[in-house]
Amino acid sequence: MKISRVFLLLAMLIAAGNSWAQEDWEKKFEQLGQELPTPNSYRTGSGAPGEAYWQQRADYKINVSIDDKTQVLTGSETITYHNNSPHPLRYLWVQLDQNVRAKDNLSDQTKNSSIRDSTAAKFFASNVNAIDYDGGFKIKSVKDASGKDLPHMINRTMMRVDLATPLKTGENFTFSIDWSYNIYDRMLIGGRGGYEYFPSDDNYAYTCAQWYPRMAVYDDYEGWQNKQFIGRGEFALTFGNFEVNITVPSDHIVAATGTLENAKEVLTKDQYDRLQKAKSTYDAPVFIVTEKEAREKEKSKSSKTATWQFKADMVRDFAFASSRKYIWDAQAVKLPTATPLAMSFYPKEGNPLWERESTKAIKNTLEVYSERTFDYPYPVAISVNAANQGMEYPMICFNYGRPDAKGNYSDRVRDGNISVIVHEVGHNYFPMIVNSDERQWTWMDEGLNTFLEKETKRERYPELDLVWGTPKGVVSYMKGDKKYIRPIMTNSEQIMQFGPNAYGKPAAALTVLREVVMGPELFDASFKEYANRWKFKHPKPADFFRTMEDASAVDLDWFWRGWFYGIDNVDVSVDEVKWYRMRNEEGDIENKGRTVAGGNMTAGGSDATGLDNPEPFSLTETSDRFYGEFMNRVDDKAIMAKLADKNFYQIKFTNQGGLVTPLIIEFTFKDGTKQTEKIPAEIWRMNEKEVTKVFYFDKEVASVALDPEELTGDTNLKDNVFPRDDMMSKFDSFRATADANANVEIAGTWSFVADTPQGETKGELIFDGKKGKYKGTLTTDMGSYDLRDITLSGNVLKFTFDVDGGGQTIAINSEAIVDGDRYKGKMNIQSMGSFEIVGMKQ
């Protein structure tokens, strides 16, 4: 296309007006083409599976038993592996996840540890691997279908099984493995499975996960996914059908993946009849095992065994729970195309919280997630109570949340319990059905699921804390020290600040995408398209990114680049607002005889009351030279007349945080009314640092606010308003300095608020004793922690406490300045950075 000289000159002038240093260009709007894998016949450029897409399949027949006296699990499995790939396979890889706790495991060998005075013995023993536990699978045999030993090699958490002849395309191979392992005490070791011991009645509750050797994934993307299991990057698994026989004490109740095939044999007649009734009861749970019956079982232990038979089709994994302590309730859930059974299993220690909330939360989750993705395809969805746990498997999950010994619980405990149930039940969709590779990409299941968890709570539990997983909820994290932040697109084992990175930030990003960038209608349709394209398949990040664009016609490369591949944060400043009005022919722009002065409200200006005086400007008639070859003309006078009485506002925005974002601008007029303007993020495409935009209205503007509802995750709201508001709280105005000679006293109870990566955390600090000999505790709704290393030097207070970060002790050091009945300072969280803490004496 040729451009006339006149318009080329105009274009050059406009470009000159928008010019900025080329070296400042960070390519924030460049396409992601080079970062994404090349489309092919397996995975298309649209994000859909290609015509040649394939995936493997592994079917299991398993017999497993638990010895309730020795806590040993023994199993025997027959695996039939189907090679649907176009490649011959000379060996198979099997995952041995229990070996993550074997002697000299990679997790213990590579984790950091240090010595700190006054560390809790439990944490210290874990840090230096001083807990007596003989962990790992004891592989007894690996045989082919004829009973012949198969050559195999174990490399930590992976076992290679060599085949006598290559397994060709379309063929299957059947082999068997016998094994056992010592079930571990989760109170001591943590982890996703294990047992919980109840000293008061001398009983156990077993939650069995990663309990059998499982096939690794072989796919088109990287061949065998045999990356070692270190403990945090979770699982990549192959779909298949399961037949599992579970032998336990005859007085146990078993919850498991799949359908119970022999209910009449393992249940009493009353229990069986109640279970049948539950399948057609939609308004409230039916108790299959009542609390009274469960309490009776606790008093004696059967010496007999019973075998529970389960069958599950098209699942990627199998988990189960077993205990004589379990209460069991169930309720049918009516979906458009299915009627799954929502079921909860819990000891009496979970009541009354669990009988009120668990099955209801399952029902709410299935209904909302099904509406946003696809109808839940499995026959059951189960929530099992397990102390301090939140872990998901197909059709079953293990969840924390209990009242105190008197049956009382706070709103925070209820919130946590409902949230974890919604989250873990929601994992049935991501990754159990939309089967992403958790070992590589935690965010693909945790981030998407946290987003839908938040949406479920927003729709069904508006009274709960709805900040987590929102843009507002990740502000503290995103504005933190960048050396402790890594992109969402980081492998699971290298992520810093795991929760905010893999859960909170991706969920917040999707919220921005839905509410600000795309709009609910486009987003929901695109998200549902992704879910349906990839249900019962193995998607990768590019498949998600490409599908969201393909189904919406919205270019989102800038969004993925900024939110998922970068660590910048949103911080846009309203630097300058100028008010203009057109001159009239007499030079009085308001026809009031008023002298016109320049109206300029800037960040550093003295005009703190508003825009009182507009700056005049003129429009001129358009010269013929600007029309080029066009013969017709615009009506300049009509344009001038139309705009004569308008108020024009020129606003300069600067990108302080680096992450480009749409602009949501709220204008408050002098009559008190408001109007919101939304500008797409593409306004930054020519200048990523600074943009200017003109708006005009009939009314006069009193103030301007950027992102007033905190929808974009802007990390500094103080520079979002004009005129600048006094947004400082009473703690922000706290200006005390360190004084070594100050005479202050801290004994007593102090409230505190900490601005942590997980959001605002509130609680109490209690100090006992006198200066130099203080003891103390820090308490939140999530627990109490003993303080150590408490010092008070003048008015400078220092203290430390330890928390359990998934088997690793995390030391949190605080330093604050005390001024009378207030204090303010920083909380330094290991590997996360510093965060503000403020407090007041009670």
BELMOZI-V261981 format. One record per residue. N is the residue number from 1. RES is the residue in three letters. OMEGA is omega in whole degrees, 0 to 359 (* if undefined). D_CENTER is the distance of its C-alpha to the mean C-alpha in whole Angstrom. Layout:
{{N RES OMEGA D_CENTER} {N RES OMEGA D_CENTER}}
This chain:
{{1 MET 179 48} {2 LYS 181 51} {3 ILE 180 50} {4 SER 182 53} {5 ARG 182 54} {6 VAL 183 54} {7 PHE 174 50} {8 LEU 178 49} {9 LEU 178 51} {10 LEU 180 49} {11 ALA 179 45} {12 MET 179 46} {13 LEU 179 47} {14 ILE 179 44} {15 ALA 179 42} {16 ALA 180 44} {17 GLY 180 42} {18 ASN 188 39} {19 SER 174 39} {20 TRP 189 37} {21 ALA 180 38} {22 GLN 182 37} {23 GLU 178 35} {24 ASP 182 33} {25 TRP 182 31} {26 GLU 173 28} {27 LYS 184 28} {28 LYS 180 24} {29 PHE 176 26} {30 GLU 180 27} {31 GLN 182 26} {32 LEU 188 24} {33 GLY 184 26} {34 GLN 180 27} {35 GLU 183 23} {36 LEU 179 23} {37 PRO 180 25} {38 THR 178 28} {39 PRO 180 28} {40 ASN 183 31} {41 SER 178 32} {42 TYR 181 29} {43 ARG 189 26} {44 THR 177 27} {45 GLY 177 27} {46 SER 184 26} {47 GLY 180 23} {48 ALA 171 24} {49 PRO 181 26} {50 GLY 182 29} {51 GLU 180 33} {52 ALA 181 33} {53 TYR 177 29} {54 TRP 172 29} {55 GLN 183 27} {56 GLN 179 29} {57 ARG 177 29} {58 ALA 178 30} {59 ASP 185 31} {60 TYR 166 32} {61 LYS 191 34} {62 ILE 167 34} {63 ASN 184 36} {64 VAL 178 34} {65 SER 176 35} {66 ILE 174 34} {67 ASP 185 37} {68 ASP 178 36} {69 LYS 184 39} {70 THR 183 38} {71 GLN 176 34} {72 VAL 175 35} {73 LEU 180 33} {74 THR 183 35} {75 GLY 175 35} {76 SER 183 36} {77 GLU 171 35} {78 THR 182 36} {79 ILE 171 34} {80 THR 185 35} {81 TYR 183 33} {82 HIS 179 34} {83 ASN 178 34} {84 ASN 181 33} {85 SER 176 33} {86 PRO 186 36} {87 HIS 170 36} {88 PRO 183 39} {89 LEU 180 37} {90 ARG 178 39} {91 TYR 179 36} {92 LEU 176 33} {93 TRP 181 30} {94 VAL 181 29} {95 GLN 177 26} {96 LEU 190 27} {97 ASP 179 24} {98 GLN 180 26} {99 ASN 174 28} {100 VAL 176 25} {101 ARG 176 27} {102 ALA 179 30} {103 LYS 179 32} {104 ASP 179 32} {105 ASN 185 28} {106 LEU 181 26} {107 SER 180 24} {108 ASP 182 26} {109 GLN 188 28} {110 THR 180 26} {111 LYS 179 24} {112 ASN 176 25} {113 SER 180 27} {114 SER 180 30} {115 ILE 175 32} {116 ARG 180 32} {117 ASP 176 34} {118 SER 175 34} {119 THR 177 30} {120 ALA 185 30} {121 ALA 181 32} {122 LYS 181 29} {123 PHE 183 26} {124 PHE 179 29} {125 ALA 178 30} {126 SER 183 27} {127 ASN 183 27} {128 VAL 176 30} {129 ASN 182 30} {130 ALA 178 33} {131 ILE 181 32} {132 ASP 179 34} {133 TYR 178 32} {134 ASP 188 34} {135 GLY 177 31} {136 GLY 177 30} {137 PHE 169 31} {138 LYS 182 35} {139 ILE 183 36} {140 LYS 179 40} {141 SER 172 40} {142 VAL 188 39} {143 LYS 174 42} {144 ASP 186 42} {145 ALA 180 43} {146 SER 180 47} {147 GLY 181 46} {148 LYS 179 47} {149 ASP 177 44} {150 LEU 175 42} {151 PRO 181 42} {152 HIS 181 38} {153 MET 180 37} {154 ILE 175 34} {155 ASN 181 32} {156 ARG 184 29} {157 THR 179 27} {158 MET 177 28} {159 MET 176 32} {160 ARG 178 34} {161 VAL 182 36} {162 ASP 182 39} {163 LEU 181 41} {164 ALA 175 45} {165 THR 181 44} {166 PRO 176 42} {167 LEU 187 40} {168 LYS 178 40} {169 THR 179 38} {170 GLY 179 39} {171 GLU 174 40} {172 ASN 183 38} {173 PHE 181 38} {174 THR 177 39} {175 PHE 185 38} {176 SER 178 38} {177 ILE 172 36} {178 ASP 184 37} {179 TRP 170 35} {180 SER 171 34} {181 TYR 178 32} {182 ASN 177 32} {183 ILE 187 29} {184 TYR 177 28} {185 ASP 183 28} {186 ARG 178 24} {187 MET 181 25} {188 LEU 193 27} {189 ILE 184 24} {190 GLY 177 21} {191 GLY 189 19} {192 ARG 177 18} {193 GLY 178 22} {194 GLY 179 25} {195 TYR 172 27} {196 GLU 182 27} {197 TYR 179 30} {198 PHE 184 32} {199 PRO 186 35} {200 SER 179 36} {201 ASP 175 37} {202 ASP 179 37} {203 ASN 180 35} {204 TYR 168 32} {205 ALA 183 28} {206 TYR 172 27} {207 THR 191 24} {208 CYS 182 24} {209 ALA 185 22} {210 GLN 190 23} {211 TRP 181 26} {212 TYR 174 28} {213 PRO 188 29} {214 ARG 180 26} {215 MET 172 27} {216 ALA 179 25} {217 VAL 169 24} {218 TYR 183 27} {219 ASP 183 26} {220 ASP 190 27} {221 TYR 182 25} {222 GLU 182 26} {223 GLY 179 28} {224 TRP 172 27} {225 GLN 182 24} {226 ASN 174 25} {227 LYS 185 23} {228 GLN 175 23} {229 PHE 180 21} {230 ILE 176 21} {231 GLY 183 18} {232 ARG 175 15} {233 GLY 191 14} {234 GLU 203 14} {235 PHE 171 17} {236 ALA 191 19} {237 LEU 184 21} {238 THR 176 24} {239 PHE 176 24} {240 GLY 179 28} {241 ASN 184 30} {242 PHE 166 30} {243 GLU 189 33} {244 VAL 175 32} {245 ASN 186 35} {246 ILE 182 34} {247 THR 184 36} {248 VAL 174 36} {249 PRO 188 38} {250 SER 178 40} {251 ASP 177 39} {252 HIS 168 35} {253 ILE 184 33} {254 VAL 171 30} {255 ALA 185 27} {256 ALA 170 26} {257 THR 173 24} {258 GLY 183 27} {259 THR 176 30} {260 LEU 187 32} {261 GLU 184 36} {262 ASN 184 38} {263 ALA 181 37} {264 LYS 183 41} {265 GLU 187 42} {266 VAL 178 39} {267 LEU 171 39} {268 THR 179 42} {269 LYS 180 43} {270 ASP 180 42} {271 GLN 179 38} {272 TYR 180 39} {273 ASP 178 40} {274 ARG 179 37} {275 LEU 178 35} {276 GLN 178 37} {277 LYS 182 37} {278 ALA 184 33} {279 LYS 178 33} {280 SER 178 34} {281 THR 188 33} {282 TYR 189 31} {283 ASP 182 31} {284 ALA 180 30} {285 PRO 172 30} {286 VAL 181 33} {287 PHE 175 33} {288 ILE 172 34} {289 VAL 183 34} {290 THR 177 35} {291 GLU 179 34} {292 LYS 180 38} {293 GLU 179 38} {294 ALA 178 36} {295 ARG 179 37} {296 GLU 180 41} {297 LYS 181 39} {298 GLU 189 38} {299 LYS 180 42} {300 SER 182 43} {301 LYS 181 42} {302 SER 175 43} {303 SER 180 44} {304 LYS 178 44} {305 THR 175 41} {306 ALA 180 40} {307 THR 177 38} {308 TRP 185 35} {309 GLN 181 35} {310 PHE 177 32} {311 LYS 180 31} {312 ALA 180 28} {313 ASP 175 28} {314 MET 175 26} {315 VAL 183 23} {316 ARG 185 22} {317 ASP 180 22} {318 PHE 178 24} {319 ALA 178 23} {320 PHE 177 25} {321 ALA 184 26} {322 SER 176 29} {323 SER 172 31} {324 ARG 183 34} {325 LYS 192 32} {326 TYR 159 30} {327 ILE 185 31} {328 TRP 173 30} {329 ASP 185 29} {330 ALA 181 28} {331 GLN 178 28} {332 ALA 180 29} {333 VAL 183 26} {334 LYS 174 28} {335 LEU 183 26} {336 PRO 185 28} {337 THR 183 29} {338 ALA 177 28} {339 THR 179 28} {340 PRO 179 26} {341 LEU 176 27} {342 ALA 185 24} {343 MET 177 25} {344 SER 178 24} {345 PHE 185 26} {346 TYR 175 26} {347 PRO 180 29} {348 LYS 180 31} {349 GLU 179 29} {350 GLY 183 26} {351 ASN 6 28} {352 PRO 184 28} {353 LEU 188 25} {354 TRP 180 24} {355 GLU 179 27} {356 ARG 195 26} {357 GLU 193 22} {358 SER 183 21} {359 THR 175 23} {360 LYS 179 22} {361 ALA 176 19} {362 ILE 181 19} {363 LYS 181 21} {364 ASN 180 19} {365 THR 182 16} {366 LEU 182 19} {367 GLU 182 20} {368 VAL 181 17} {369 TYR 180 16} {370 SER 178 19} {371 GLU 183 20} {372 ARG 184 17} {373 THR 179 18} {374 PHE 180 21} {375 ASP 181 22} {376 TYR 189 21} {377 PRO 185 24} {378 TYR 185 24} {379 PRO 183 27} {380 VAL 171 25} {381 ALA 192 21} {382 ILE 172 21} {383 SER 181 20} {384 VAL 178 21} {385 ASN 178 22} {386 ALA 186 21} {387 ALA 172 21} {388 ASN 183 18} {389 GLN 170 16} {390 GLY 186 13} {391 MET 191 14} {392 GLU 175 14} {393 TYR 181 17} {394 PRO 176 19} {395 MET 184 20} {396 ILE 177 20} {397 CYS 183 17} {398 PHE 192 18} {399 ASN 179 17} {400 TYR 175 17} {401 GLY 178 19} {402 ARG 173 23} {403 PRO 176 26} {404 ASP 185 28} {405 ALA 180 31} {406 LYS 179 33} {407 GLY 180 30} {408 ASN 177 29} {409 TYR 182 25} {410 SER 175 24} {411 ASP 181 22} {412 ARG 178 19} {413 VAL 178 19} {414 ARG 178 19} {415 ASP 181 16} {416 GLY 181 15} {417 ASN 179 16} {418 ILE 182 16} {419 SER 183 12} {420 VAL 178 12} {421 ILE 178 14} {422 VAL 182 13} {423 HIS 186 9} {424 GLU 174 12} {425 VAL 178 14} {426 GLY 179 12} {427 HIS 173 11} {428 ASN 180 15} {429 TYR 180 14} {430 PHE 16 12} {431 PRO 187 13} {432 MET 180 16} {433 ILE 169 18} {434 VAL 203 16} {435 ASN 180 17} {436 SER 181 15} {437 ASP 182 16} {438 GLU 181 13} {439 ARG 181 16} {440 GLN 192 16} {441 TRP 180 12} {442 THR 187 9} {443 TRP 185 7} {444 MET 172 9} {445 ASP 184 8} {446 GLU 181 5} {447 GLY 179 4} {448 LEU 181 7} {449 ASN 177 7} {450 THR 176 4} {451 PHE 181 7} {452 LEU 172 10} {453 GLU 179 9} {454 LYS 179 9} {455 GLU 178 12} {456 THR 179 14} {457 LYS 179 14} {458 ARG 182 15} {459 GLU 189 18} {460 ARG 182 19} {461 TYR 184 18} {462 PRO 180 19} {463 GLU 182 20} {464 LEU 175 17} {465 ASP 185 15} {466 LEU 184 13} {467 VAL 182 12} {468 TRP 181 8} {469 GLY 177 6} {470 THR 176 10} {471 PRO 179 12} {472 LYS 184 14} {473 GLY 181 11} {474 VAL 181 10} {475 VAL 182 14} {476 SER 179 15} {477 TYR 187 13} {478 MET 178 14} {479 LYS 182 18} {480 GLY 181 18} {481 ASP 185 20} {482 LYS 180 19} {483 LYS 177 21} {484 TYR 182 18} {485 ILE 176 15} {486 ARG 182 15} {487 PRO 174 14} {488 ILE 180 11} {489 MET 177 13} {490 THR 179 14} {491 ASN 188 15} {492 SER 185 13} {493 GLU 180 16} {494 GLN 181 16} {495 ILE 170 13} {496 MET 183 14} {497 GLN 191 12} {498 PHE 183 9} {499 GLY 178 7} {500 PRO 185 7} {501 ASN 190 8} {502 ALA 181 5} {503 TYR 189 2} {504 GLY 184 4} {505 LYS 177 7} {506 PRO 178 6} {507 ALA 177 5} {508 ALA 179 8} {509 ALA 180 10} {510 LEU 176 10} {511 THR 175 11} {512 VAL 181 14} {513 LEU 182 15} {514 ARG 190 16} {515 GLU 189 17} {516 VAL 188 19} {517 VAL 187 20} {518 MET 189 20} {519 GLY 185 21} {520 PRO 185 20} {521 GLU 180 22} {522 LEU 181 22} {523 PHE 184 18} {524 ASP 179 18} {525 ALA 181 21} {526 SER 179 20} {527 PHE 178 16} {528 LYS 177 19} {529 GLU 178 21} {530 TYR 182 18} {531 ALA 182 17} {532 ASN 176 21} {533 ARG 192 22} {534 TRP 175 20} {535 LYS 184 20} {536 PHE 175 22} {537 LYS 186 22} {538 HIS 180 20} {539 PRO 173 18} {540 LYS 182 17} {541 PRO 181 16} {542 ALA 179 19} {543 ASP 176 19} {544 PHE 182 16} {545 PHE 184 17} {546 ARG 180 21} {547 THR 181 20} {548 MET 177 19} {549 GLU 184 22} {550 ASP 184 24} {551 ALA 186 24} {552 SER 187 24} {553 ALA 175 26} {554 VAL 177 24} {555 ASP 185 24} {556 LEU 182 20} {557 ASP 177 21} {558 TRP 182 21} {559 PHE 178 18} {560 TRP 182 16} {561 ARG 183 19} {562 GLY 186 17} {563 TRP 188 14} {564 PHE 182 13} {565 TYR 183 16} {566 GLY 179 17} {567 ILE 175 16} {568 ASP 176 18} {569 ASN 176 17} {570 VAL 172 19} {571 ASP 179 22} {572 VAL 180 25} {573 SER 171 28} {574 VAL 189 31} {575 ASP 188 33} {576 GLU 173 36} {577 VAL 177 38} {578 LYS 180 41} {579 TRP 180 43} {580 TYR 167 46} {581 ARG 180 48} {582 MET 171 51} {583 ARG 170 55} {584 ASN 187 57} {585 GLU 181 61} {586 GLU 180 62} {587 GLY 177 59} {588 ASP 190 58} {589 ILE 178 55} {590 GLU 181 55} {591 ASN 181 58} {592 LYS 181 59} {593 GLY 183 61} {594 ARG 176 58} {595 THR 182 58} {596 VAL 175 54} {597 ALA 181 52} {598 GLY 177 49} {599 GLY 185 46} {600 ASN 179 43} {601 MET 183 41} {602 THR 183 39} {603 ALA 183 36} {604 GLY 184 39} {605 GLY 181 42} {606 SER 181 44} {607 ASP 186 43} {608 ALA 184 41} {609 THR 180 42} {610 GLY 180 41} {611 LEU 184 43} {612 ASP 186 47} {613 ASN 179 49} {614 PRO 175 48} {615 GLU 184 49} {616 PRO 170 51} {617 PHE 184 51} {618 SER 169 53} {619 LEU 179 53} {620 THR 177 56} {621 GLU 185 57} {622 THR 180 56} {623 SER 179 58} {624 ASP 184 59} {625 ARG 180 58} {626 PHE 182 55} {627 TYR 181 55} {628 GLY 183 56} {629 GLU 180 58} {630 PHE 182 57} {631 MET 181 60} {632 ASN 184 58} {633 ARG 173 57} {634 VAL 178 54} {635 ASP 183 56} {636 ASP 183 55} {637 LYS 177 57} {638 ALA 177 55} {639 ILE 180 52} {640 MET 180 53} {641 ALA 181 54} {642 LYS 186 51} {643 LEU 189 49} {644 ALA 186 52} {645 ASP 182 50} {646 LYS 174 47} {647 ASN 183 44} {648 PHE 181 43} {649 TYR 179 40} {650 GLN 185 39} {651 ILE 176 35} {652 LYS 178 34} {653 PHE 174 31} {654 THR 182 29} {655 ASN 183 26} {656 GLN 186 26} {657 GLY 178 22} {658 GLY 182 23} {659 LEU 182 20} {660 VAL 189 22} {661 THR 169 21} {662 PRO 179 23} {663 LEU 175 25} {664 ILE 189 25} {665 ILE 178 28} {666 GLU 177 30} {667 PHE 173 33} {668 THR 183 35} {669 PHE 185 39} {670 LYS 176 42} {671 ASP 177 42} {672 GLY 178 39} {673 THR 183 37} {674 LYS 175 34} {675 GLN 182 33} {676 THR 175 30} {677 GLU 180 30} {678 LYS 182 27} {679 ILE 179 28} {680 PRO 182 26} {681 ALA 182 24} {682 GLU 176 27} {683 ILE 181 29} {684 TRP 192 28} {685 ARG 179 29} {686 MET 179 33} {687 ASN 186 32} {688 GLU 185 28} {689 LYS 189 30} {690 GLU 177 32} {691 VAL 178 32} {692 THR 183 35} {693 LYS 179 35} {694 VAL 176 38} {695 PHE 175 38} {696 TYR 185 41} {697 PHE 171 41} {698 ASP 185 44} {699 LYS 176 43} {700 GLU 183 43} {701 VAL 176 40} {702 ALA 180 39} {703 SER 180 36} {704 VAL 178 33} {705 ALA 177 29} {706 LEU 179 26} {707 ASP 185 23} {708 PRO 180 24} {709 GLU 176 21} {710 GLU 182 19} {711 LEU 186 17} {712 THR 182 17} {713 GLY 179 15} {714 ASP 188 19} {715 THR 180 19} {716 ASN 184 22} {717 LEU 185 24} {718 LYS 179 27} {719 ASP 180 28} {720 ASN 188 27} {721 VAL 172 30} {722 PHE 352 34} {723 PRO 181 36} {724 ARG 177 34} {725 ASP 171 33} {726 ASP 184 33} {727 MET 184 30} {728 MET 175 30} {729 SER 179 30} {730 LYS 177 33} {731 PHE 178 31} {732 ASP 180 30} {733 SER 181 34} {734 PHE 188 34} {735 ARG 180 37} {736 ALA 178 38} {737 THR 181 39} {738 ALA 180 39} {739 ASP 183 43} {740 ALA 183 44} {741 ASN 182 47} {742 ALA 179 45} {743 ASN 181 45} {744 VAL 180 42} {745 GLU 183 41} {746 ILE 182 38} {747 ALA 180 39} {748 GLY 183 37} {749 THR 180 34} {750 TRP 169 32} {751 SER 177 29} {752 PHE 172 26} {753 VAL 180 23} {754 ALA 181 21} {755 ASP 187 18} {756 THR 178 16} {757 PRO 179 13} {758 GLN 182 11} {759 GLY 182 13} {760 GLU 179 17} {761 THR 181 18} {762 LYS 178 21} {763 GLY 181 24} {764 GLU 171 27} {765 LEU 178 29} {766 ILE 178 33} {767 PHE 176 35} {768 ASP 175 38} {769 GLY 180 42} {770 LYS 184 43} {771 LYS 180 43} {772 GLY 182 43} {773 LYS 182 42} {774 TYR 166 39} {775 LYS 182 36} {776 GLY 176 33} {777 THR 173 30} {778 LEU 185 26} {779 THR 169 25} {780 THR 178 22} {781 ASP 181 21} {782 MET 178 19} {783 GLY 178 22} {784 SER 184 25} {785 TYR 176 26} {786 ASP 177 29} {787 LEU 175 30} {788 ARG 178 32} {789 ASP 180 34} {790 ILE 176 35} {791 THR 176 37} {792 LEU 181 39} {793 SER 188 41} {794 GLY 177 42} {795 ASN 180 39} {796 VAL 181 37} {797 LEU 176 34} {798 LYS 174 32} {799 PHE 182 31} {800 THR 169 28} {801 PHE 184 26} {802 ASP 173 24} {803 VAL 180 21} {804 ASP 178 20} {805 GLY 179 17} {806 GLY 180 17} {807 GLY 179 20} {808 GLN 180 21} {809 THR 176 22} {810 ILE 179 21} {811 ALA 178 24} {812 ILE 182 23} {813 ASN 180 26} {814 SER 175 27} {815 GLU 184 30} {816 ALA 175 31} {817 ILE 181 34} {818 VAL 177 36} {819 ASP 182 38} {820 GLY 182 40} {821 ASP 179 37} {822 ARG 170 34} {823 TYR 179 32} {824 LYS 180 30} {825 GLY 184 28} {826 LYS 173 26} {827 MET 182 23} {828 ASN 182 23} {829 ILE 184 20} {830 GLN 177 21} {831 SER 179 19} {832 MET 181 17} {833 GLY 184 20} {834 SER 182 22} {835 PHE 186 21} {836 GLU 173 23} {837 ILE 178 24} {838 VAL 182 27} {839 GLY 179 29} {840 MET 181 32} {841 LYS 182 35} {842 GLN * 35}}
